[in-house]
Amino acid sequence: QVDVERIVETEPDLVLAAGNELTPSTVIEQLDELGLTVLVLYPETLDEVYADIELVGEALGAHALADAVVANMENRVAALEELVADADRPVTLYEIFYAEGTTYTAGEDSFLASLLEIAGAEPVVGDAQGTLGAEALVEADPELILLGDASYDPSLADEETALETVAARPGWGELTAVNERNVVPYLDDIVTTRPGPRIVDGLDALARAIHPELFD
């Protein structure tokens, strides 16, 4: 929900909005019609996250700061890529949310999918909105499941409880990750799924969850 009146009252020089209806397009259109400058961001790859940071830097007149932030991020990503380069790439499901037989995960060609790849995984992806049906999940048969919703769901908060919860879902007991007990409560969802400067912290957390042996 967006309170347009409160936004207008602040007399902003710039409004940052999220694309793909995370900020409703009707609200964006309304703000535009009211004469406000609205910058809509929806990066789908890590490179687009960099580009958006530089774009915001340009809009704020902070070019040098934006360039420095991106350079630091690129250096950290390069180091992680080198670290996982020779590691096996487990088929990995990142669970954003689960309800009534449908899993919400990394969307096809999304920045989250690209992060999983950089972190050394073969990501299981849903459609453009990240929706993955029960049959598609069984067909993908992940070797590792990262429960990104563990921060918000007490039934997924620790490994034993999470494994019991997941195994009880229809069809999930057949999955390789469940049978091999490779179900991980992942508590760094916020920095992993929010496409901003902290995204590299999320990438580091992903790499540690996927390849803990490389960080011992």
Buried (B, 14 or more C-beta within 10 A) or exposed (E): EBEEEEBBEEEEEEBBBBEEEEBEEEBBEBBBEEEBEBBBBBBBBBEBBBBBBBBBBEBBEBEEEBBEBBEEBBEBBEEBBEBBEEBEBBBBBBBBEBEEEBBBBBBEEBBBBBBBBBBBBBBBBBEEEBEBEBEBBBEBEBBBBBBBBBBEBEBBBEBEBBBEBBBEBEEBEEBBBBEEEBBBBBBBBEBBBEBBBBBBBBBBBBBBBBBEEBEE
